[in-house]
Amino acid sequence: MALTGCSASQGDGSSHPVAECDLGNLAVTVDAQLSIHVQNTGAAACRFAGTPAVQMKVGRIEGPLPSTDVTLAPGAEFIQPQVQVPGKSACSTPISGGLPGKGLWTVTVGTVVIHPPNPNAQLGRDVVNCWVVTLPQGKVVPAGAGSSTAAPTAAQTMCEDALGTGTVLSSGPVTTVGELRSLTVGLGYRPAKNAFPGAADSAPAAYCWTRSGSDLYDSYGVSDTGASVKLASIGGVPDVPSGPPVVP
């Protein structure tokens, strides 16, 4: 099934037409940052176009939709970022119930709907129902070049599993549940003293930071089971904090 309505030149000054991409030759995945990857697995270059060319079911998309008209060489991929809008939600109450297609994303390529796997069902419910995102202009990554997004660290993985992909501004260092329980914030306050019931002090943990306002950052401690505890909130700082919270 072809995804665009006409042919285009290859973008190298040649007038030779490039056939529109066929869905059978496209591999579609969604990465940990919720960017959508569309790779040409065919043997010939093809045209990938649309406004937008690809999008995922989310609570709401804000801002202009990007127009894409690119040529994908064999093995090349088009990456469409999705950026969560801080402080905005498309639902008035938290989502707790299940959804049809649980464990799958809903991605539309052209006019065709496909369902890449989603390993985090709770995140999927939040994204589909509540997330408000913008769609920046996507880009083409040549075959073999790989994505510009580095592999997530252990701390980043723990933070995103506990707090949600796209909400974590900084992650790390990795620590232990025992260290979090003994952490003192301000004048002797131990916010995680009774956190993570049943977890051993030696269990892996990490520090994470999110944003809850234009100038307010929240510190969390998370475990490798996806549990979290809020440690502190800090405002009036010039940069995104990292590591353990430092409160006078």
Residue pairs with C-beta under 8 A, 6 or more apart in sequence:
1 22
1 23
1 24
1 112
2 19
2 20
2 21
2 22
2 23
3 20
3 21
3 22
3 23
3 26
3 48
3 49
3 50
3 53
3 109
3 110
3 111
3 112
4 20
4 21
4 47
4 48
4 49
4 50
4 110
5 20
6 20
7 17
7 18
7 19
7 20
7 47
8 17
8 18
8 47
8 49
8 69
8 71
9 15
9 16
9 17
9 18
10 16
10 18
10 45
10 71
11 70
11 71
18 45
18 46
18 47
18 71
19 44
19 46
19 47
20 46
20 47
20 49
21 40
21 42
21 46
21 47
21 48
21 72
22 42
22 46
23 109
23 110
23 112
23 114
25 40
25 41
25 42
25 46
26 38
26 39
26 40
26 41
26 109
27 37
27 38
27 39
27 41
28 36
28 37
28 38
28 39
28 54
28 107
28 109
28 114
28 116
29 36
29 37
29 39
29 116
30 36
30 37
30 56
30 105
30 107
30 116
30 118
31 37
31 147
31 149
32 152
32 157
32 160
32 165
33 81
33 149
33 165
33 166
34 56
34 82
34 84
34 127
34 133
34 165
34 166
35 79
35 80
35 81
35 82
35 147
35 149
36 54
36 55
36 56
36 79
36 80
36 82
36 107
37 77
37 78
37 79
37 147
38 48
38 53
38 54
38 72
38 77
38 78
38 79
38 80
38 109
39 72
39 75
39 76
39 77
39 78
40 46
40 48
40 72
40 73
40 74
40 75
40 76
40 77
41 74
41 75
42 74
43 74
44 74
45 71
45 72
45 73
45 74
46 71
46 72
47 69
47 70
47 71
47 72
48 68
48 69
48 70
48 71
48 72
48 78
49 68
49 69
49 70
50 67
50 68
50 110
51 65
51 66
51 67
51 68
52 65
52 66
52 67
52 68
52 80
52 135
53 66
53 68
53 78
53 80
53 109
53 110
53 138
54 68
54 78
54 80
54 107
54 108
54 109
54 110
54 138
55 61
55 65
55 80
55 107
55 108
55 135
56 82
56 105
56 106
56 107
56 108
56 127
57 105
57 106
57 107
57 108
57 128
58 82
58 90
58 127
58 128
58 131
58 132
58 133
59 89
59 90
59 91
59 127
59 128
59 129
59 130
59 131
59 132
60 90
60 131
60 132
60 133
61 132
61 133
61 134
61 135
62 85
62 88
62 132
62 133
62 134
63 134
63 135
65 135
66 80
66 135
66 136
66 137
66 138
68 78
68 80
68 137
68 138
70 78
70 140
71 140
72 78
72 140
73 142
73 143
74 143
75 142
75 143
75 144
76 140
76 141
76 142
76 143
77 140
77 141
77 147
78 138
78 139
78 140
78 141
79 138
79 139
79 140
79 141
79 147
80 135
80 138
81 135
81 136
81 138
82 133
82 134
82 135
82 166
83 133
83 134
83 135
83 136
83 166
84 131
84 132
84 133
84 166
84 167
85 132
85 133
85 134
86 211
86 214
87 211
87 212
87 213
87 214
88 132
89 130
89 131
89 132
90 129
90 130
90 131
90 132
91 129
91 130
94 130
95 125
95 126
95 129
95 130
96 125
97 125
98 121
98 125
99 124
99 125
99 128
99 129
101 115
102 121
102 124
103 117
103 118
103 119
103 121
103 124
104 115
104 116
104 117
104 118
104 124
105 115
105 116
105 117
105 118
105 124
106 113
106 115
106 128
107 113
107 114
107 115
107 116
108 114
118 124
120 161
120 165
123 164
123 165
126 164
131 166
141 147
141 148
152 160
153 171
153 172
154 174
154 204
154 206
155 171
155 172
155 173
155 174
155 206
155 207
155 208
156 168
156 171
156 172
158 171
158 174
158 204
158 205
158 206
158 208
158 222
158 223
158 224
159 168
159 171
159 206
159 208
159 220
159 222
160 167
160 168
160 171
161 222
161 226
162 208
162 220
162 222
162 223
162 226
162 227
162 228
163 208
163 210
163 220
163 222
163 228
167 210
168 208
168 209
168 210
169 209
169 210
169 211
169 217
169 240
170 208
170 209
170 240
170 241
170 242
171 206
171 207
171 208
171 209
172 206
172 207
172 242
172 243
173 206
173 207
173 243
174 204
174 205
174 206
175 205
175 206
175 207
175 221
176 201
176 202
176 203
176 204
176 205
177 195
177 196
177 199
177 200
177 201
177 202
177 203
177 204
177 205
177 223
178 200
178 201
178 202
179 205
180 192
180 195
180 196
180 205
180 221
180 229
180 231
181 190
181 192
181 193
181 194
181 195
181 196
181 201
182 190
183 190
183 191
183 192
183 221
183 231
183 244
184 190
185 191
185 231
185 232
185 245
185 247
186 232
186 247
186 248
191 229
191 230
191 231
191 232
192 221
192 229
192 231
195 221
195 227
195 229
196 203
196 205
196 223
196 225
196 227
196 229
199 223
199 225
199 227
203 223
203 224
203 225
204 223
204 224
205 221
205 222
205 223
205 224
206 221
206 222
207 219
207 220
207 221
207 231
207 242
207 243
207 244
208 219
208 220
208 221
208 222
208 228
209 217
209 218
209 219
209 220
209 240
209 241
209 242
210 217
210 218
210 220
211 217
211 218
211 240
212 218
212 233
213 235
215 235
215 236
216 233
216 234
216 235
217 233
217 234
217 235
217 237
217 240
217 241
218 230
218 232
218 233
219 230
219 231
219 232
219 233
219 234
219 241
219 244
219 245
220 228
220 229
220 230
220 231
221 228
221 229
221 231
222 228
222 229
231 244
231 245
232 245
232 247
234 241
234 245
234 247
